[in-house]
Structures are given as structure tokens and as C-alpha cells.
């Protein structure tokens, strides 16, 4: 039988990759969002520690920022408060 802790270390995601350079201007504005570029060239973002998970995508960094702000507005309305 395998040690569960050893298995989890193997299954852990790789160390966070560098952010796409075109996202750098917005990274400080939205630090709670994990951003990456997909194989197709689209840019994706997920909000950490949300349930259910929140993931948005955009054609470029500006589109992604707009999609994140749209999602933040929806989350704020659902919770009745401002979401970072």
C-alpha cells in the first residue's frame, strides 16, 4: 500500500508558472486570480478558494480582465457584498 502523503506529493500540480507578460499590468489589481495561457493561446483565470470553482477565459489580457470584473460583479450580487 502506498503512503497517501507521498501520493499527494506526486499528484500535486507543478510549481506555478510565470504569468503571461501581457497580464503583468493587471496582476496587482487582481491578486486573488490565478492566470495562465492555454495551449490554444487563450488566457484563463481561476479565483482561488471559491466554491464552486470560478474559471473565466478571454482572447487576451484585456478581455480576461473584463471577464473577471464581470464575474466579480456577479459574485458580489450573489453575496450582497464587494468581491476582490
PASEBA-1860 file (N, C-alpha, C; in nm, 3 decimals):
! residues 84
1> XXXXXXXX> 0.086/-0.118/0.000/0.000/0.000/0.000/0.090/0.124/0.000 ~ 0.049/0.224/-0.075/0.129/0.347/-0.085/0.093/0.445/0.025 ~ 0.192/0.522/0.061/0.173/0.626/0.161/0.089/0.738/0.099 ~ -0.027/0.775/0.157/-0.112/0.880/0.099/-0.040/1.013/0.083 ~ 0.046/1.049/0.176/0.118/1.177/0.166/0.212/1.175/0.045 ~ 0.277/1.062/0.023/0.368/1.051/-0.092/0.288/1.059/-0.222 ~ 0.170/0.997/-0.224/0.085/1.003/-0.343/0.042/1.146/-0.372 ~ 0.004/1.220/-0.267/-0.041/1.358/-0.286/0.071/1.446/-0.340
9> XXXXXXXX> 0.193/1.421/-0.295/0.306/1.498/-0.346/0.326/1.472/-0.494 ~ 0.307/1.348/-0.537/0.321/1.314/-0.677/0.209/1.377/-0.759 ~ 0.088/1.380/-0.704/-0.027/1.430/-0.776/-0.038/1.583/-0.771 ~ 0.047/1.646/-0.691/0.039/1.792/-0.677/0.071/1.860/-0.809 ~ 0.003/1.972/-0.837/0.032/2.043/-0.960/0.173/2.099/-0.960 ~ 0.229/2.122/-1.077/0.364/2.177/-1.082/0.369/2.316/-1.021 ~ 0.489/2.361/-0.987/0.506/2.495/-0.932/0.445/2.595/-1.028 ~ 0.378/2.693/-0.972/0.308/2.793/-1.053/0.401/2.852/-1.159
17> XXXXXXXX> 0.353/2.851/-1.281/0.433/2.903/-1.392/0.427/3.055/-1.394 ~ 0.518/3.110/-1.467/0.524/3.255/-1.481/0.395/3.306/-1.548 ~ 0.349/3.421/-1.504/0.230/3.481/-1.564/0.259/3.523/-1.707 ~ 0.156/3.517/-1.794/0.175/3.569/-1.929/0.213/3.718/-1.922 ~ 0.316/3.762/-1.994/0.362/3.901/-1.986/0.254/4.006/-2.009 ~ 0.157/3.977/-2.096/0.053/4.076/-2.120/-0.042/4.090/-2.002 ~ -0.033/4.000/-1.903/-0.117/4.008/-1.783/-0.051/4.091/-1.674 ~ 0.079/4.111/-1.681/0.153/4.181/-1.575/0.089/4.312/-1.530
25> XXXXXXXX> 0.040/4.398/-1.620/-0.018/4.525/-1.573/-0.141/4.506/-1.483 ~ -0.208/4.392/-1.492/-0.332/4.369/-1.416/-0.311/4.279/-1.296 ~ -0.195/4.219/-1.282/-0.171/4.121/-1.176/-0.189/4.181/-1.036 ~ -0.142/4.303/-1.016/-0.157/4.365/-0.883/-0.301/4.405/-0.855 ~ -0.375/4.436/-0.960/-0.515/4.475/-0.947/-0.602/4.356/-0.904 ~ -0.565/4.236/-0.947/-0.646/4.117/-0.921/-0.560/4.002/-0.867 ~ -0.501/4.020/-0.747/-0.406/3.919/-0.697/-0.470/3.786/-0.659 ~ -0.600/3.781/-0.636/-0.665/3.656/-0.594/-0.690/3.562/-0.711
33> XXXXXXXX> -0.659/3.606/-0.832/-0.686/3.526/-0.951/-0.558/3.463/-1.002 ~ -0.564/3.334/-1.029/-0.452/3.259/-1.087/-0.471/3.262/-1.240 ~ -0.372/3.312/-1.311/-0.384/3.333/-1.456/-0.282/3.245/-1.529 ~ -0.326/3.188/-1.642/-0.236/3.110/-1.726/-0.283/3.117/-1.871 ~ -0.190/3.088/-1.960/-0.222/3.084/-2.103/-0.241/2.938/-2.142 ~ -0.352/2.910/-2.208/-0.381/2.775/-2.253/-0.307/2.741/-2.381 ~ -0.315/2.616/-2.420/-0.248/2.568/-2.540/-0.300/2.642/-2.663 ~ -0.427/2.677/-2.662/-0.488/2.744/-2.777/-0.450/2.891/-2.788
41> XXXXXXXX> -0.382/2.944/-2.685/-0.343/3.085/-2.685/-0.437/3.172/-2.604 ~ -0.553/3.118/-2.567/-0.644/3.194/-2.482/-0.584/3.209/-2.343 ~ -0.632/3.309/-2.270/-0.585/3.333/-2.135/-0.697/3.293/-2.039 ~ -0.663/3.220/-1.935/-0.760/3.169/-1.839/-0.727/3.223/-1.701 ~ -0.830/3.232/-1.617/-0.811/3.273/-1.478/-0.907/3.195/-1.390 ~ -0.860/3.159/-1.273/-0.948/3.096/-1.174/-0.932/3.170/-1.043 ~ -1.042/3.183/-0.973/-1.039/3.252/-0.843/-1.010/3.149/-0.738 ~ -0.907/3.171/-0.664/-0.866/3.075/-0.562/-0.967/3.068/-0.448
49> XXXXXXXX> -0.979/2.949/-0.394/-1.061/2.924/-0.275/-1.207/2.965/-0.291 ~ -1.266/2.931/-0.404/-1.408/2.956/-0.422/-1.480/2.822/-0.436 ~ -1.602/2.821/-0.393/-1.683/2.702/-0.407/-1.822/2.747/-0.450 ~ -1.866/2.706/-0.567/-1.798/2.624/-0.666/-1.683/2.701/-0.731 ~ -1.590/2.627/-0.796/-1.476/2.693/-0.860/-1.521/2.793/-0.966 ~ -1.450/2.904/-0.973/-1.481/3.007/-1.072/-1.365/3.013/-1.170 ~ -1.396/2.993/-1.298/-1.296/3.000/-1.404/-1.353/3.083/-1.517 ~ -1.272/3.176/-1.568/-1.313/3.258/-1.682/-1.202/3.252/-1.786
57> XXXXXXXX> -1.236/3.288/-1.910/-1.135/3.288/-2.016/-1.157/3.407/-2.107 ~ -1.050/3.447/-2.174/-1.057/3.560/-2.265/-0.960/3.543/-2.380 ~ -0.982/3.622/-2.483/-0.894/3.616/-2.601/-0.756/3.675/-2.571 ~ -0.753/3.777/-2.484/-0.628/3.842/-2.447/-0.641/3.895/-2.305 ~ -0.538/3.963/-2.256/-0.537/4.009/-2.117/-0.649/4.109/-2.087 ~ -0.675/4.199/-2.181/-0.781/4.299/-2.159/-0.917/4.231/-2.153 ~ -0.941/4.139/-2.246/-1.068/4.065/-2.246/-1.082/3.984/-2.118 ~ -0.973/3.921/-2.073/-0.976/3.843/-1.949/-1.007/3.932/-1.829
65> XXXXXXXX> -0.944/4.049/-1.822/-0.971/4.141/-1.711/-1.119/4.180/-1.709 ~ -1.175/4.207/-1.827/-1.318/4.240/-1.836/-1.406/4.124/-1.790 ~ -1.369/4.002/-1.829/-1.446/3.884/-1.787/-1.435/3.863/-1.636 ~ -1.318/3.887/-1.580/-1.300/3.875/-1.434/-1.387/3.978/-1.364 ~ -1.386/4.102/-1.411/-1.468/4.206/-1.348/-1.616/4.174/-1.358 ~ -1.659/4.115/-1.470/-1.798/4.073/-1.485/-1.832/3.965/-1.383 ~ -1.741/3.870/-1.368/-1.763/3.761/-1.271/-1.763/3.814/-1.129 ~ -1.675/3.909/-1.099/-1.673/3.970/-0.965/-1.805/4.038/-0.935
73> XXXXXXXX> -1.862/4.105/-1.035/-1.993/4.171/-1.016/-2.101/4.069/-0.984 ~ -2.101/3.957/-1.058/-2.200/3.853/-1.032/-2.183/3.795/-0.893 ~ -2.058/3.772/-0.853/-2.032/3.717/-0.720/-2.076/3.815/-0.612 ~ -2.054/3.944/-0.634/-2.094/4.047/-0.537/-2.245/4.049/-0.521 ~ -2.317/4.040/-0.633/-2.463/4.041/-0.628/-2.515/3.920/-0.552 ~ -2.454/3.805/-0.576/-2.498/3.682/-0.508/-2.472/3.688/-0.359 ~ -2.361/3.748/-0.320/-2.324/3.752/-0.178/-2.367/3.880/-0.110 ~ -2.407/3.978/-0.188/-2.451/4.104/-0.130/-2.337/4.189/-0.078
81> XXXX> -2.215/4.166/-0.130/-2.101/4.247/-0.089/-1.997/4.250/-0.200 ~ -1.901/4.339/-0.183/-1.794/4.356/-0.282/-1.698/4.238/-0.276 ~ -1.658/4.188/-0.393/-1.563/4.077/-0.402/-1.439/4.126/-0.470 ~ -1.322/4.093/-0.416/-1.194/4.136/-0.475/-1.168/4.056/-0.597
END
